[in-house]
Amino acid sequence: MKGLPLHGRTLAMLAVIVPLVVLFIYVGLRSGPLAPVAVTVVTVESRAVAPGLFGIGTIEARYTYKIGPTFAGRIESLDVQVGDLVQSGQILGEMNPVDLDDRVRSQESAYRSAQAALREAQARQAFAKTQARRYEQLFAVRSTSEEVLTTKQQELRITEAALAGAQEDLARVRSDREGLVAQRNNLRLIAPVDGVVAVRYADPGTTIVAGQAVVEIIDPESLWVNVRFDQISALGLAGGLPAHIALRSRGGHSLEGRVLRVELKADAVTEEMLAKVVFDTIPEPLPPIGELAEVTVDLPALPTTPTISNAAVRRDGNTVGVWQIAGDDLHFTPVTLGASSLDGWVQVVEGITDGDQIVLYSEKALTSHSRINVVDRIPGAAK
């Protein structure tokens, strides 16, 4: 009689515990560590992959002209500012001539004196030649002595030597004068080409040394991008390939261009290839020299082959593969990958074929014993 209450209490406890255990097992299998892993699945399809190269570069000018004087001096005037358009032959500014104008005038006077001395020497030489010829005729008829004839011939040679000296002096003075005039002309800072002023290094009143640049002019039509590409992925890079240029200051807007050339010398330190990319149309307004740019180069499209998303590729130790679904079976299939595109597609050379189903995204890492639950989308995963 006393055992009945105990038996009743046991049944009551079992009635409470058993549902809890069942609920715990159900919850563990559905949402706990033993729950199926949510995965998204895709079917392998063949498509043509258009590979591309991505690189970072800077805007540079192919032709730059640094303009300055050929001797030390002080800037007297400078009439251009950064951004001004200039034409070939335009005077940009001028250096202070100091005493150069006085030296030019002095050489002009010396040049006129040398010309007068030359005319005098020419007149003396002409007179001496006439006298020598006259006395030669007189000596032929024995109307004068040989000594007088010799004297006249000596005078002719002296005047000829004086004439040659006067000619040399005139040439020397002329060269000195032309050198000073050229030096005076070099005081003018003249644009050698049509272009735009990129840098103004000094202001009027500044003293600069010979060869120091005062302004820098660039040819806006010669802008290009000096781009660096990783050597590992630079296979196929060549001149003439189309390129897309995204300037850092114009986010979201891509400019069209092409690869002008690939440099023969690579960067051995950074292990990068260097290339020059030009714009199809020079952007307006001109981008600053030195601005960073992102460049994408389109390589020739490859033949159609089975292609998967990079997101489906997994690594098991040193083996690259994908998780393949065959019926209810999940197994890791090693694959050999080929070329890839910048939008995330990669060719499969060996391992899977068209129509195979593979795991694209998984909620957590998979194993061969994992139970899976195929869903349309996993929160937080890319679409």
C-alpha positions, 0 to 999 in steps of 0.5 A: 500500500505504501509503494503506490505513492512512490510509484506514482511519483516516479511516473509523474517525474518520468512524465516531466523528464521524458518530454524535456529530454526529447525536447533537448534532443530535438533542439540539439539536432535542429539548432545546437552543435548537431544541427545541419549546417545551412548551405547555399548550392550552385550548379556548375556551368560553362562560361567564357572568362574574361581575365583582367589585371588590377594595378595602382599607379600615379598620374604623370606627364610624359613631357615636362619642361623646367624653365630657368636662367643660364646664370645666377641672378634675381627674378625681376618679373614673373607673369604666369601662375599655376594652371595658366595655359601658355603658348610656344614662344610666350615670355613668362618672365624676366631676370634682372640684367644687373650690368648686362645692358651696359656690357652689351652697349660697351661691346656694341661700341667695341664692335663699331671701333673694330669695324672702323679699324678694319676699314682703315686696314683695308684702305692701307692694304689697297694703297700698299698694293697699288704702290707695290704694283706701280714700283714693279712697273717702274723697276721693269723699265729700270726707273727705280732701284730694287731696294725701293721695290723691296721696301714697297713689297714689304709695306704691302705684306705689313698692311696685309698682316694688319688687315688679317689682324683687324679681321680677327679682332672684328670677329672676336668682338662680334663673337663677344657681342653676340654672346652677350646679346644671347645671354641678355636674351636668356634673361627672358623666360620663354615657353618652349612649347604649348602647355600648362604651368604646373609648378611655380618655384620662385617669385619676383625678387628671389635670387636663384642660381644658374640652371635652377628652375623657375617654372615647370610646364607640362604638355597636357596631352602627354598625361599617362598613368605609371602603373604597377602590377603584381608579377604573379598575375601579370601574364598576358600584359601587353601594349594596346590592351584596353584599360579602365582608369579610376582616379582617386578624386573621382570615385565611381567614375571610370575613364577609358584608356589603353596600355601604351607599353610595358617597361622592360625593367621591373621592380625587383624589390616590390616584385612588380611589373611597370606599365604606362597607361594613356587616356583615350580622352584627356580628362577635364579638368586635368587631374593633379600630377601625382594623383593615385589611380586604380587601373583595370586592364582587360585581357583577351577572353578565354575559351568557354570552360566549366566555371565556378565562383571563387567563393566555392573554392575551399582548401583542405591542407594543401589540397584545393577543392570544392564540396560537392553534393551528389544526392544526399552525399557530401564529399570534398572533390579536389579540383585544378583551377585555371585563369580567373577574372576580377569579378570572382569567376575561376576556370576549373580545368579538372575535377568537376563538370557542367551540371555538378552541384557544389556548395557556394557558401556554408554557415560554418566549416564543413566536414565529410560527416556534416549534415547540411540544410540547403537554403536560398541565402545565408544571412551575412553572405554575399548574394 
